[in-house]
Amino acid sequence: MDKVLFLNPKNYVMRKPKSFQFSFWQYQIVGWLVVKCVIDFQVVYKMLQSGKEIQFSYFTWTFCIDLVAFILTVGMRYLYKYIYKKDYYVFLTIFIIAVVSYLSSFLTILSGFIINPLFGISNPNLLSVGLLSDLMWNFPIFFVWSLLYFGIKYWKQSVYERERAEKATMLAQGAQLQMLRYQLNPHFLFNSLNSIWALIDEDKKASKEMVSELAEFLRYSLVSKNYADVPLREELEAMRHYFSIEKKRFEEKLEVGFEIDPEAGDFPVLSFILHPLVENAVKYGMRTSKMPLKIVVEARVKLGVLTLSVSNTGKWIEPIEKPDGNGTGTGLNNIKLRLENAFPGRTRFDIGQVDDRVLATIVIEKKS
């Protein structure tokens, strides 16, 4: 069967739109050049209309003043980055912008008192009408610059969120295919049905229980795929059904323990996020561990942070990547991608050897 690449989360890369290729400095330099060209064009046009001689020293003087404004807006950027992260109310943000724009306008005028003498221009009285006029002229420039800064930031964020939502959809589709692979894994189903068949003559009650466990596990698989997340207790219940099936297969070769904090049950997690981990624990643990293979599933909640872990005796086997994307690391990559997309900046996933056990840990912080 041909591989459906566009539904494989490993092959999906969130690409930034072309507009994201422009950095702050590109916007800043191009924007100020446009403003300066427009203003200087107006000045030259008026000079030509009035018959006045064009003084090139004037443009050098305005360049120095504009350079001060340029530097001030760079400083405003760092202040606005802090304000943006604080996510203040719109009216409070606009008020801060107005105050900062006014102060920047005033500082630009004060810089003129240093620059003016260099070009033989006398400084005006601080209380003169001309100075007030300059203040009112500069203020809109800084204010509009500030609005554009926040506007572009919010616009970029909305585009990023839309991209992330699209990626979430792709990952969800990929995860559903991945779950379907787990649900109908021929090897798993064959072993389960073979064990049931073997138990029918030996222990009819045990065979019925195994059929019931398999049905419950597949029911959760089919139902949970319609939800982005589920309470942890439902995910753990599905894993108990899975382990119950494996326990009947391996009998005394497998020991499973659950250590779950009571408050962890209501914590929302991604459906089927644990299954690749427990499946790997059984599959590779049986190859590398002394018998019985011991697997422990833990869930702890502290200060709003959920820590999930699956550990097993045995040795860690490094995932093997294959050109067709079906290497042993596919399930682990799927976990990482789903977690990063669902809980950006609030999750961590680690797996490896710790002493004589293989430990896989998922950490999720609740959204504040």
Residue, then its C-alpha position, 0 to 999 in steps of 0.5 A: m500500500d502506498k504511503v500517505l505522506f501528507l497524513n504522516p506527522k513526521n513528514y509535516v513541517m510547519r512552514k512560515p508564510k512568506s511575510f515571516q521572512f521579514s525581520f524587525w530590522q527590515y521593517q524598521i529600515v524600510g519603514w523609516l526610509v519611506v517616511k524620510c523620502v516622503i517628508d523630504f520630497q514634500v520639503v523639496y517640492k515646497m522649496l521649488q514652488s517658492g523658488k528657494e534654493i535647496q540647502f543640502s545641509y538641511f537634509t543632513w540635519t534632518f537625517c541626524i534628527d531622524l536617526v535619533a528617532f530611529i534609535l528611540t524606536v529601537g528602544m521602544r521595541y524592547l519595551y513593547k516586547y515586554i508589554y506584549k508578553k504581559d498581554y494587557y487590556v487593549f485600552l491600557t496598551i493604547f494608553i501606554i503607547a500614547v505616553v511612550s510616543y509623547l516621551s519619545s517625541f519630546l526626547t527627539i526635540l531635546s536632541g535637536f538642542i544638541i544637533n542644531p548648533l552643529f549646523g548653525i541653527s539657533n535653538p528655540n525657546l522651550l516655551s515657543v509655539g514652534l517647539l510645541s508644533d514640532l512636538m505635535w508633528n513628531f507624536p503621530i509618527f511615534f504613535v503610528w509606529s507603535l500601532l504598526y509594531f503591535g499590529i504586525k505582532y498580533w497579525k504574525q501571532s494569528v498567522y502562527e496560530r492558524e499554522r499551528a491549528e493546521k498542524a494540529t489537524m495534520l497531527a490528529q489525522g496522523a495520530q488517528l492512523q497511528m492509533l488504527r495501526y495499534q488497534l488493528n496491529p496484526h501481530f498484537l491481534f494474532n497473539s491475543l486471539n491465539s491466546i484466547w483460542a488456547l484458553i478456551d479449552e483450558d480455562k473458559k472463564a479466563s478466555k471470556e475475560m480476555v475477550s472482554e479486555l480486548a473488546e474494551f481496549l478496542r472500544y476505547s481506541l475507536v471512541s477516543k480518536n474523536y477527542a483531542d484529549v481525555p481525562l488521564r483516568e480513561e487513558l490509564e483504564a485503557m492501558r490496564h485493559y492492554f496489560s491485562i491481555e498481555k498478562k494473560r499471554f505472558e503470565e508470570k513473565l510479566e509484572v505490572g504496577f500502577e502508582i497514580d496520584p488521586e488528583a492526576g485522574d482528572f488531568p487532561v492528556l492526549s488520547f493514546i499518548l501512553h500506548p506507544l510507551v507501554e507497547n515498547a516497554v512490553k516488546y523490548g523489555m521481553r527481549t532485554s530484561k531478566m524475567p519477570l519483566k517489571i513495568v511500572v506506570e506512574a502519574r504524579v501531580k505537583l503544583g499544577v504539573l503532571t509527570l507521567s512515566v513508564s519504566n521497565t526493567g531491561k536495556w534501552i535500544e536506540p530507535i532505528e530510522k528507515p528511509d520509508g519512515n517506518g523505523t522503530g522511532t516512529g511512535l516516539n516521534n509521534i508522541k513528541l510532535r503531538l505533545e509539542n503541538a498540543f502544549p507548546g512551551r509547557t511539555r517535555f518528553d524524555i526517554g532513555q536508560v536510567d540505572d537498570r531500567v528504561l524510563a520514559t517521562i512526559v511532563i505537562e504543565k497546566k495552562s495558567 
